Amino acid sequence: MSVNANSHWMDRVRSSPATSKPYWSVPLQSLKQESRELIAARAALRGRAGITQEHLHLLARDRRRAALSAGRPMHGLLAIGLIAAGIAVSVAGNLLSQQFLLLSGFCVSFAGLLVGCVLLAGMMDPQTGDLAKYVREDESPVCAEEIASLVRAAQADPELESLIRGWWKESGAPIRKQDLDLVRTFQQASRGN
């Protein structure tokens, strides 16, 4: 192509052949769309953190402490009130020289002391057996049959097997019922996709 030096620059642009760059075309129909539930279930399986027995003990102790501290002011006022009432009744029985009032005052004071002792015992660290009622159902370890069904499900689904492969290697963190719930959610989401 020959270019005249006296021509305008726009004429030169118009006369040059248009060069087209090749581009890639990706058909949208070939991309497989995954549901949000499947993505969320997969992320939950990857982010699963095992609960060790020590961590579960700390969680249950904190739940116990929160439950006991909710009623602590009421129990404290009850103990102080019973002790004060018992002392007042005992003093009245002593001044009136009535043995029945004196003994009933001692009994009421003793009941106040018992309530105070129960309140103090609740502040102490509990035994492991006392924490069993503060462990939720989904935090309990699974039985052998459930582990066997989990192994069968992992063998049937290679993606599930790759997602839960690390669960067996974690030391001190047994598989719990909440982990099985994660697997069930993943299986339901993958079937629905």
Rosetta blueprint (number, residue, H / E / L):
1 M L
2 S L
3 V L
4 N L
5 A L
6 N L
7 S L
8 H L
9 W H
10 M H
11 D H
12 R H
13 V H
14 R H
15 S H
16 S L
17 P L
18 A L
19 T L
20 S L
21 K L
22 P L
23 Y L
24 W L
25 S L
26 V L
27 P L
28 L H
29 Q H
30 S H
31 L L
32 K L
33 Q L
34 E L
35 S L
36 R H
37 E H
38 L H
39 I H
40 A H
41 A H
42 R H
43 A H
44 A H
45 L H
46 R H
47 G L
48 R L
49 A L
50 G L
51 I L
52 T L
53 Q H
54 E H
55 H H
56 L H
57 H H
58 L H
59 L H
60 A H
61 R H
62 D H
63 R H
64 R H
65 R H
66 A H
67 A H
68 L H
69 S H
70 A H
71 G L
72 R H
73 P H
74 M H
75 H H
76 G H
77 L H
78 L H
79 A H
80 I H
81 G H
82 L H
83 I H
84 A H
85 A H
86 G H
87 I H
88 A H
89 V H
90 S H
91 V H
92 A H
93 G H
94 N H
95 L H
96 L L
97 S L
98 Q L
99 Q H
100 F H
101 L H
102 L H
103 L H
104 S H
105 G H
106 F H
107 C H
108 V H
109 S H
110 F H
111 A H
112 G H
113 L H
114 L H
115 V H
116 G H
117 C H
118 V H
119 L H
120 L H
121 A H
122 G H
123 M H
124 M L
125 D L
126 P L
127 Q L
128 T H
129 G H
130 D H
131 L H
132 A H
133 K H
134 Y H
135 V L
136 R L
137 E H
138 D H
139 E H
140 S L
141 P E
142 V L
143 C L
144 A H
145 E H
146 E H
147 I H
148 A H
149 S H
150 L H
151 V H
152 R H
153 A H
154 A H
155 Q H
156 A H
157 D L
158 P H
159 E H
160 L H
161 E H
162 S H
163 L H
164 I H
165 R H
166 G H
167 W H
168 W L
169 K L
170 E L
171 S L
172 G L
173 A L
174 P L
175 I L
176 R E
177 K H
178 Q H
179 D H
180 L H
181 D H
182 L H
183 V H
184 R H
185 T H
186 F H
187 Q H
188 Q H
189 A H
190 S H
191 R H
192 G H
193 N L
